């Protein structure tokens, strides 16, 4: 598992709305049993996009939005198949996290 890898969401209750999970946890903490992830929401189901907070991308021909405000910690065993890395979007992901947690 690596930071900025995208995984299939294996949860049958949520994977229609959130087909993928983005791993944002530092690789330095790879031995922890959990990973910090951000759900990737189908763009057609996302109501209010704040461009910095919610970067858009396409994965396997599905347009998704990074739902930064919904980040969570999950047991690493629930992550499905690795789909790709979006390490090329590192700056956008860090900017979204910075907006979420930093004081204005």
Secondary structure by P-SEA (a helix, b strand, c coil): cccccccccccccccccccbbbbccccccccccbbbbbbbcccccccccccccbbbbbcccbbbbcccccccccccccccccccccccaaaaaaaaaaaacccc
